[in-house]
Amino acid sequence: MPRLRETATMEYAVRPVIQEWPPQGQWTYEDYARLPNDGWKYEVMRGELYMSPAPSPRHQRAVLRLSTAMERFVSQHQLGETFISPIDVILPRRLGTPVQPDILFIRRDNLHIVGEATIDGVPDLVVEILSPSNWVDDRRTKLDIYAEADIGEYWIVDPNKQSIEVFVLTENRYVLVEKYGSGDRVASQVLSGFSIAVDEIIPQ
């Protein structure tokens, strides 16, 4: 995912009226809220701005299929709420101000973190669908940030490799439970009883 410092010259040249962007490492939610609605996806992690282009149809199909199945299960068992991006999630200790997971689940007893404009706290499960522009950040930066924020479970869905990796938080770090592929069913520990076929999310 390209960062602002890599495109700063272009940004200032295109929008000369906006001059006072903060340096990397000092971005806040208030700075983020001033960004234009221009089709890019913006996130702020540890005070640094990250940006990526709009997701592809293949990416969005995976989001839709998985989130629909997850929401059906969550609603049926009255477990909490499921959300999809774009939605601003404010993590503690300036880890994310905000981040926008592709899919997230919040337990019923944790729903107090859902506000009018943002989710201000730690979801219980997050899912990221890899794209060519952001796979490094999802596998490295977000893996570290989500673990430090104490998010209990993290799924990484790779449409190109038709795989899904499930990580669970163990002693403040993520441990890979399983890497699932075509023909497998993915199971969640946070959403006990929920499973779905990889081929249902990412058809061959």
Residue pairs with C-beta under 8 A, 6 or more apart in sequence:
1 50
1 51
1 52
1 133
1 134
1 136
1 137
2 51
2 52
2 133
3 24
3 48
3 49
3 50
3 51
4 11
4 21
4 24
4 49
4 51
5 24
7 51
8 21
11 21
12 18
12 19
15 36
18 34
21 31
22 28
22 31
24 47
24 48
24 49
25 46
25 47
25 48
26 47
27 44
27 47
27 48
27 49
27 97
28 44
28 47
28 97
29 44
29 88
29 90
29 97
29 98
29 118
31 44
31 49
32 42
32 44
32 49
32 97
32 98
35 42
39 53
39 54
40 51
40 52
40 53
40 54
41 51
41 52
41 53
41 54
41 55
41 85
41 86
41 100
42 49
42 50
42 51
43 49
43 50
43 51
43 96
43 98
43 99
43 100
44 50
44 96
44 97
44 98
44 99
45 95
45 96
45 99
45 141
45 142
45 145
46 94
46 95
46 145
47 94
47 97
50 134
50 137
50 141
52 131
52 133
52 134
53 133
55 63
55 129
55 131
56 131
58 159
59 102
59 129
59 131
59 159
62 129
62 157
62 159
62 201
62 202
63 84
63 85
63 102
63 103
63 129
65 200
65 201
66 103
66 127
66 157
66 196
66 201
67 82
67 84
67 103
69 196
69 200
69 201
70 82
70 103
70 105
70 191
70 194
70 196
71 82
73 79
73 191
73 193
73 194
74 80
74 81
74 82
74 105
74 191
77 193
78 108
79 105
79 107
79 108
79 191
80 105
80 106
80 107
80 108
80 109
80 110
80 111
80 124
81 105
81 106
81 111
81 114
82 103
82 104
82 105
83 103
83 104
83 105
83 106
83 119
84 102
84 103
84 104
85 100
85 101
85 102
85 103
86 100
87 100
87 104
87 118
87 119
88 98
88 100
88 117
88 118
88 119
89 96
89 98
89 99
89 100
89 101
89 104
89 118
89 119
89 123
90 96
90 97
90 98
90 118
90 119
90 120
90 121
91 97
91 98
91 99
91 121
91 122
91 145
91 149
92 121
92 122
92 149
93 148
93 149
95 145
95 148
95 149
96 145
96 149
98 118
99 142
99 145
101 123
101 126
101 127
101 128
102 127
102 128
102 129
103 126
103 127
104 119
104 123
104 125
104 126
104 127
105 123
105 124
105 125
105 126
105 190
105 191
106 113
106 114
106 119
106 123
106 124
107 124
107 190
110 121
110 122
110 123
110 124
112 121
113 119
113 120
113 121
113 122
113 123
122 149
122 150
122 151
123 151
124 151
124 152
124 153
124 190
125 151
125 152
125 153
125 154
125 155
125 188
125 190
125 191
126 146
126 151
126 153
126 154
126 155
127 154
127 155
127 156
127 157
128 138
128 142
128 154
128 155
128 156
128 157
129 157
129 159
130 138
130 139
130 156
130 157
130 158
130 159
130 160
135 158
138 156
139 156
142 154
143 154
143 156
143 167
143 174
146 154
146 174
147 154
147 169
147 172
147 173
147 174
148 172
150 169
150 172
151 169
152 168
152 169
152 189
152 190
153 166
153 167
153 168
153 169
153 188
153 189
153 190
154 166
154 167
154 174
155 164
155 165
155 166
155 167
155 186
155 188
156 164
156 165
156 167
157 163
157 164
157 201
157 202
158 164
158 165
159 202
161 181
162 181
162 182
162 198
162 199
162 202
162 204
163 179
163 180
163 181
163 198
164 179
164 180
164 186
164 198
164 201
164 202
165 176
165 178
165 179
165 180
166 176
166 177
166 178
166 180
166 186
166 187
166 188
166 189
167 174
167 175
167 176
167 177
168 174
168 175
168 177
168 189
168 190
169 175
177 189
178 186
180 186
180 198
181 198
182 198
182 199
182 202
182 204
183 198
183 199
184 197
184 198
185 195
185 196
185 197
185 198
186 195
186 196
186 197
186 198
186 201
187 194
187 195
188 194
188 195
